[in-house]
Amino acid sequence: MTFKDNFLWGGATAANQLEGAFDLDGKGLNVADMKTVGRRGKSRVFTPTLDLETYYPSHKAIDFYHHYKEDIAMFAEMGFKVFRLSINWSRIFPQGDEVEPNEAGLAFYDKVFDECLKHGIEPLVTLSHFEIPLGLMEKYNGFLSRETIDHFVHYATTCFERYKNKVKYWITFNELNFGTMPHGELTVLGLHPKGEFPLDKIPSNEQHRFQALHHAMVASAKAIIKAKEINPNFEIGCMMAHITMYPLTSSPEDVLQTKEYDLLVNKFVSDVQVRGKYPALIEAYFKNKNIELDIPEEDRDILAKGTVDMYTFSYYMTICVTQQHGAPASMGNLVGGAANPYLESSEYGWQIDPIGLEYTLIDLYDRYEIPLFIVENGLGMEDEVAADGSINDDYRIAYFKAHFEAMNRAIEKGVDLIGYTSWGCIDLISAGTGEMRKRYGFIYVDMDNEGKGTLKRSKKKSFDWYKEVIASNGQNL
């Protein structure tokens, strides 16, 4: 194996799926707090006001707010070099537009970062991971308003200044390219649907979506410029949900459709954040769709200056694209597609494709030539606790092993891969359904889909396996 000596092994989480304590110590409501629990085949629902008779999973999550010392100690036992987490925006600015921050919220993350550093773990901090304050949605319609740019930059600047000596690695927005999709309007960009809707039926407006996405990209760039003034040693990444896709057939129609879909979903936002400008083909796409964006020349200057240092991304599966009707379908992160007949699928219908990760790493490094960091990857399954309390998740170990081997092959081919954080290193509530049933972690949390359980943490078989992977720097799989 050829992983760098200082390769950053670790795990990844998000505040709204982890922390709980949704109304403690001055925290305000955010978009995630307004999403009810769902299940496979039944969408979660966004409610503009809280229904006290309804279960909202983020309100309790797995209560990291009160278990952070225990959890970080377990991460340290595995040997984590890095822990990716998000700051809950409304814990710092409860409505999103206050002048002064909430000191109790800032103090909580001081304690979390101190705990990480005590164990030799570098925090990798996402500023906005599907947690835009409800106040910004209600007052400004999220990033549709230019005013939200300034509120994000004020929030980011507050965090950069407070934690400049504790946090080196930052991400501005999680999976910002989700904002190219209709169902990303609410979750990523904070566009208020003005009513109660299932998440898969929220009204969409393409003009508003891409204008809000532009504002979010400007906010990211302005925050990066400010960050470098505060601490030039910060390493800041974009974060893309990389939906690697293949044409289902070799027909020119399938190949062309795949190329155009990849440019819109995967390359557009990262081109802006890495290269500092809109791709010419996307400008033409807007023109052909009669989408007229308000982009002042000043914004283009900001985008050119506020580029990222590293490309960070999620990778779970691949999909196929086709114009054929009736092709078997596959599921996936954010989007599904046609099923690839050469791949196996998980019990959730996500196709398992480690070679696709190797392909993705090569494709991305060829395009951008900046360090790459895989900040989400993993296998969601319904783990079973045996009578003796053990959780024998050999299927997860097999998934990771194949993907680590793929990472190594890409490194051998010249890719500069600097780190890897598995998604949901400790079992979390699902972003998609709000359930606990779909588990990703090395650490099992005793809680069910209704939020009931002891919250006791216990090791899965994969815990000791990953510990050995990290200790050997990937030599022992």
C-alpha positions in Angstrom: 0.0 0.0 0.0 1.2 3.5 -0.8 -0.8 5.8 1.5 1.2 8.9 2.6 2.8 8.7 6.0 0.5 11.6 7.2 -2.6 10.2 5.5 -5.7 11.5 7.4 -7.8 8.4 8.4 -11.0 9.1 10.3 -14.8 9.4 10.3 -17.5 11.9 9.4 -20.8 13.1 10.9 -23.3 16.0 10.7 -24.6 18.0 13.6 -28.3 17.5 12.7 -27.9 13.7 12.6 -25.6 13.5 15.7 -26.0 16.2 18.3 -29.6 16.4 19.5 -30.2 19.0 22.2 -32.1 21.0 19.6 -33.5 23.6 22.0 -30.8 23.7 24.7 -28.4 26.6 25.5 -29.9 29.1 23.2 -30.0 27.1 20.0 -32.5 28.2 17.4 -34.5 26.0 14.9 -33.0 25.0 11.6 -34.3 23.3 8.5 -33.4 19.8 9.7 -35.4 20.4 13.0 -38.5 20.7 10.9 -38.3 17.3 9.2 -40.4 14.5 10.5 -39.3 10.8 10.6 -40.1 8.7 7.5 -39.2 5.2 6.4 -38.3 3.4 3.3 -41.0 4.1 0.8 -42.5 7.0 2.9 -40.9 10.4 2.6 -40.0 12.6 5.5 -42.2 15.8 5.8 -41.1 19.4 6.2 -43.4 21.2 8.6 -43.2 25.0 8.7 -44.1 24.9 12.4 -43.4 22.2 15.0 -46.1 19.6 15.6 -45.7 18.5 19.3 -47.4 15.2 18.5 -44.8 14.3 15.8 -41.3 12.8 16.1 -38.5 14.9 14.7 -35.3 12.8 14.7 -32.9 15.7 14.8 -34.3 16.9 18.1 -32.6 14.0 20.0 -30.4 12.4 17.4 -27.9 10.2 19.2 -27.3 13.0 21.9 -23.6 13.6 21.0 -24.2 16.9 22.8 -24.0 15.0 26.1 -21.9 12.0 24.9 -19.1 13.8 23.0 -16.3 12.9 25.4 -17.3 9.2 25.3 -17.7 9.2 21.5 -14.4 11.1 20.8 -12.6 8.7 23.2 -13.9 5.8 21.1 -12.7 7.5 17.9 -9.3 7.9 19.5 -9.2 4.3 20.4 -9.7 3.5 16.7 -6.8 5.8 16.0 -8.6 8.5 14.1 -6.3 11.2 12.7 -9.2 13.4 11.8 -12.9 13.8 12.8 -15.2 15.5 10.4 -18.2 17.2 12.0 -20.4 20.2 11.3 -21.1 23.3 13.4 -24.8 23.8 13.8 -25.3 27.3 12.4 -28.4 28.0 14.5 -26.4 27.0 17.7 -24.2 30.0 17.0 -26.7 32.4 15.5 -30.2 31.2 16.6 -32.1 33.1 13.9 -29.2 33.4 11.5 -29.0 37.2 11.3 -28.0 38.3 14.8 -25.0 40.6 15.2 -23.7 38.9 18.3 -23.2 35.2 18.5 -24.6 32.8 21.1 -21.7 32.3 23.5 -23.1 29.0 24.8 -23.0 27.6 21.3 -19.5 28.7 20.7 -18.4 27.3 24.0 -19.8 23.9 23.2 -17.6 23.6 20.1 -14.6 24.8 22.0 -15.1 21.8 24.3 -15.6 19.4 21.4 -12.4 20.6 19.6 -10.4 20.6 22.8 -11.5 17.0 23.3 -10.4 16.1 19.8 -7.0 17.8 20.1 -6.4 16.2 23.5 -6.6 12.8 21.7 -4.5 14.0 18.8 -7.4 14.2 16.4 -7.7 17.1 13.9 -11.2 18.5 13.5 -12.4 18.8 9.9 -15.3 21.3 10.2 -18.2 21.8 7.9 -19.9 25.2 8.3 -23.2 24.4 6.7 -24.3 20.7 6.5 -28.1 20.9 5.7 -28.6 23.1 8.8 -29.6 26.6 7.6 -31.4 28.5 10.3 -35.2 28.5 10.0 -35.1 32.3 10.7 -33.2 32.9 7.5 -35.7 30.8 5.6 -38.7 32.7 7.0 -37.2 36.2 6.7 -35.1 36.0 3.5 -36.2 32.8 1.7 -32.7 31.4 2.3 -30.1 32.1 -0.3 -32.5 33.5 -2.8 -31.8 36.8 -1.0 -28.4 38.4 -1.4 -28.6 39.4 2.3 -28.1 35.7 3.3 -24.6 35.9 1.7 -23.6 38.5 4.4 -25.2 36.5 7.2 -23.3 33.3 6.2 -20.0 35.2 5.9 -20.6 36.8 9.3 -21.2 33.3 10.8 -18.2 31.8 9.0 -16.0 34.7 10.1 -17.1 34.3 13.7 -16.1 30.6 13.6 -12.8 31.2 11.8 -11.8 33.8 14.4 -13.0 31.8 17.4 -11.3 28.5 16.4 -8.4 29.7 14.3 -5.9 28.0 16.7 -7.9 24.8 17.0 -9.2 23.9 13.5 -7.0 23.7 10.4 -9.4 22.0 8.0 -12.7 23.5 6.9 -15.5 22.9 4.4 -17.9 25.7 3.6 -21.0 23.9 2.4 -21.8 20.2 2.4 -22.7 18.7 -1.0 -23.4 22.1 -2.5 -24.0 20.6 -5.9 -27.2 19.1 -4.3 -28.4 22.7 -5.0 -28.6 21.8 -8.7 -31.5 19.4 -8.0 -35.1 20.3 -7.2 -35.1 18.6 -3.8 -31.9 20.5 -2.8 -33.7 23.8 -2.8 -35.0 23.4 0.7 -32.2 21.4 2.3 -29.1 23.1 0.9 -30.3 26.6 -0.2 -33.0 27.2 2.4 -35.8 28.1 -0.1 -39.0 28.1 2.0 -41.8 26.0 0.5 -44.5 28.1 2.2 -46.3 25.1 3.5 -46.2 21.5 4.7 -44.8 19.1 2.1 -43.3 15.7 1.9 -39.6 16.1 1.0 -40.1 14.4 -2.4 -43.0 16.7 -3.3 -41.7 20.1 -2.4 -42.5 22.7 -5.1 -39.5 23.6 -7.3 -38.6 26.8 -9.2 -35.5 26.4 -11.5 -34.9 30.1 -11.8 -34.9 30.6 -8.0 -32.8 27.4 -7.5 -29.9 28.5 -9.6 -30.0 32.1 -8.4 -29.9 30.9 -4.8 -27.1 28.5 -5.7 -25.1 31.4 -7.2 -25.5 33.3 -4.0 -24.4 30.3 -1.9 -21.2 30.0 -4.1 -20.5 33.7 -3.7 -21.0 33.3 0.1 -18.5 30.4 0.1 -15.9 32.3 -1.9 -16.3 35.4 0.3 -15.9 33.2 3.4 -12.7 31.6 2.0 -11.2 35.0 1.3 -12.0 36.1 4.8 -10.6 32.8 6.3 -7.2 33.3 4.6 -7.0 36.8 6.1 -7.6 35.3 9.5 -5.2 32.3 9.2 -3.3 31.7 5.9 -2.6 28.2 7.1 -6.3 27.1 6.9 -7.0 24.3 4.4 -10.5 24.8 2.9 -12.4 22.5 0.7 -15.6 22.5 -1.4 -17.7 19.4 -0.8 -19.5 17.6 -3.6 -21.9 14.7 -3.7 -20.1 12.9 -6.5 -22.7 10.9 -8.4 -20.4 8.9 -10.6 -22.3 7.8 -13.7 -21.8 5.6 -16.7 -23.8 5.3 -20.0 -25.9 2.2 -19.7 -25.1 1.3 -23.3 -22.6 2.3 -25.9 -25.3 4.1 -27.9 -24.2 7.7 -28.7 -27.4 9.0 -27.1 -26.6 7.4 -23.8 -23.0 8.6 -23.9 -24.0 12.1 -24.7 -26.7 12.3 -22.1 -24.3 10.9 -19.4 -21.7 13.6 -20.4 -24.2 16.4 -20.1 -25.7 15.1 -16.8 -22.2 14.7 -15.3 -21.3 18.3 -16.2 -24.5 19.7 -14.6 -24.6 17.6 -11.5 -20.9 16.9 -10.7 -18.7 19.4 -12.5 -20.6 22.7 -12.6 -20.3 23.7 -8.9 -16.9 22.3 -8.4 -15.6 24.1 -11.5 -16.8 27.4 -9.9 -15.2 26.5 -6.5 -12.0 25.1 -7.8 -11.4 27.1 -11.0 -13.2 30.2 -9.9 -15.5 30.7 -12.9 -18.7 29.4 -14.4 -18.1 26.7 -17.1 -19.0 28.0 -20.6 -21.3 25.0 -21.2 -23.3 25.8 -18.1 -23.7 29.5 -19.2 -25.1 28.1 -22.5 -27.4 25.7 -20.5 -28.9 28.6 -18.7 -29.4 30.5 -21.9 -31.1 27.6 -23.6 -33.4 27.0 -20.6 -34.3 30.8 -20.4 -32.7 31.0 -16.9 -31.5 34.5 -16.4 -29.3 34.9 -13.4 -28.3 38.2 -11.8 -24.5 37.9 -11.6 -22.8 41.3 -11.0 -19.2 41.5 -12.3 -18.1 41.9 -8.7 -19.4 38.4 -8.0 -17.3 37.0 -10.8 -14.2 38.6 -9.2 -15.1 37.2 -5.8 -15.5 33.7 -7.3 -12.1 34.0 -9.0 -10.4 34.9 -5.7 -12.2 32.6 -3.3 -11.2 29.2 -4.6 -10.6 26.1 -2.5 -7.4 24.4 -1.5 -8.7 20.8 -1.7 -11.5 18.9 -3.4 -13.5 17.0 -0.8 -16.4 14.8 -1.8 -18.8 11.9 -0.9 -18.8 8.7 -2.9 -21.1 5.8 -2.1 -22.2 4.2 -5.4 -22.5 4.7 -9.2 -25.5 4.9 -11.4 -26.1 4.4 -15.1 -27.8 6.9 -17.5 -29.9 5.9 -20.5 -32.6 7.2 -22.8 -34.1 3.7 -22.9 -37.5 3.3 -21.2 -38.1 0.5 -18.8 -34.5 -0.1 -17.8 -34.2 -1.6 -14.3 -33.6 1.1 -11.7 -31.1 1.5 -8.9 -31.2 3.8 -5.8 -28.4 6.1 -4.6 -27.3 9.1 -2.6 -29.6 12.0 -3.6 -30.4 10.5 -7.0 -30.9 7.1 -8.5 -30.5 5.9 -12.1 -30.5 2.8 -14.3 -29.1 -0.3 -12.7 -25.7 -1.5 -13.8 -25.9 -5.3 -14.7 -22.3 -5.8 -13.7 -22.7 -4.6 -10.1 -24.2 -6.0 -7.0 -26.5 -3.8 -4.8 -26.9 -3.3 -1.1 -30.2 -4.1 0.6 -31.0 -0.4 0.1 -30.6 -0.7 -3.7 -27.3 1.3 -3.8 -24.9 -0.4 -6.3 -21.5 -1.3 -4.8 -18.7 -0.2 -7.1 -15.1 0.2 -5.7 -13.7 0.4 -9.2 -16.0 3.4 -9.6 -14.1 5.1 -6.8 -10.8 4.5 -8.5 -12.3 6.0 -11.7 -13.7 9.0 -9.8 -10.4 9.8 -8.2 -8.5 9.6 -11.5 -11.2 11.7 -13.2 -11.2 14.4 -10.5 -7.4 14.7 -10.2 -7.0 14.8 -13.9 -9.5 17.7 -14.1 -8.4 19.8 -11.0 -4.9 18.8 -10.0 -5.4 19.8 -6.3 -5.4 17.4 -3.3 -8.4 15.2 -3.0 -10.1 14.1 0.3 -12.9 11.5 0.5 -15.0 12.9 3.3 -18.0 10.5 3.0 -18.1 6.8 2.0 -19.6 3.8 3.6 -22.3 1.1 3.6 -25.7 1.5 5.2 -27.1 -1.8 6.4 -29.5 -3.1 9.0 -27.1 -4.5 11.6 -28.2 -7.3 13.9 -27.1 -7.6 17.5 -26.3 -11.2 18.4 -27.3 -12.9 21.6 -23.9 -12.2 23.1 -24.1 -8.5 22.1 -21.7 -8.8 19.2 -22.3 -7.1 15.8 -20.6 -9.1 13.1 -20.7 -6.7 10.2 -18.4 -8.6 7.8 -20.3 -7.1 4.8 -19.1 -3.6 5.9 -15.5 -4.7 6.3 -15.6 -6.3 2.8 -17.1 -3.0 1.4 -14.3 -0.9 3.0 -11.5 -3.3 2.0 -12.5 -3.1 -1.6 -12.7 0.7 -1.6 -9.4 1.1 0.2 -7.7 -1.1 -2.4 -9.3 1.1 -5.1 -7.9 4.2 -3.4 -4.5 2.7 -3.3 -4.6 1.9 -7.0 -5.5 5.5 -7.8 -2.7 6.8 -5.6 -0.3 4.5 -7.5 -1.5 6.1 -10.7 -0.6 9.5 -9.5 -3.6 10.8 -7.6 -2.9 13.1 -4.6 -5.3 11.7 -2.0 -4.7 13.2 1.4 -7.4 11.7 3.6 -10.5 9.5 4.1 -13.4 9.8 6.6 -16.0 7.1 6.6 -19.6 8.4 6.8 -21.5 7.8 10.0 -18.5 6.4 11.9 -20.9 6.1 14.8 -24.5 5.2 14.0 -26.6 8.3 13.2 -30.1 9.1 12.2 -30.6 8.8 8.5 -30.7 12.0 6.5 -33.0 10.3 3.9 -35.6 8.7 6.2 -34.7 10.0 9.7 -34.5 6.3 10.9 -31.8 4.5 12.8 -32.4 1.3 11.0 -29.9 2.1 8.2 -26.6 2.1 10.0 -23.1 3.0 8.8 -21.0 3.0 11.9 -18.1 1.2 13.5 -19.9 2.0 16.7 -23.5 0.8 17.4 -25.9 3.1 19.2 -28.8 1.5 21.0 -31.7 3.5 19.6 -34.7 2.6 17.4 -36.6 4.4 14.7 -38.8 6.2 17.2 -35.9 7.5 19.2 -36.3 4.9 22.0 -33.3 3.1 23.5 -30.5 3.4 26.1 -28.2 5.2 23.7 -25.5 2.8 24.9 -22.4 2.7 22.6 -20.9 -0.6 21.6 -18.2 -1.8 19.2 -19.0 -3.6 16.0 -16.6 -6.1 14.5 -15.5 -3.4 12.0 -14.3 -1.3 14.9 -11.2 -3.4 15.6 -10.7 -4.0 11.8 -10.6 -0.2 11.1 -8.3 0.3 14.1 -5.8 -2.1 12.5 -6.2 -0.4 9.1 -5.3 3.0 10.6 -2.5 1.6 12.8 -0.9 0.0 9.7 -1.6 3.0 7.5 -3.6 0.8 5.2 -1.1 -2.0 5.0 -3.2 -4.5 6.8 -6.7 -4.9 5.4 
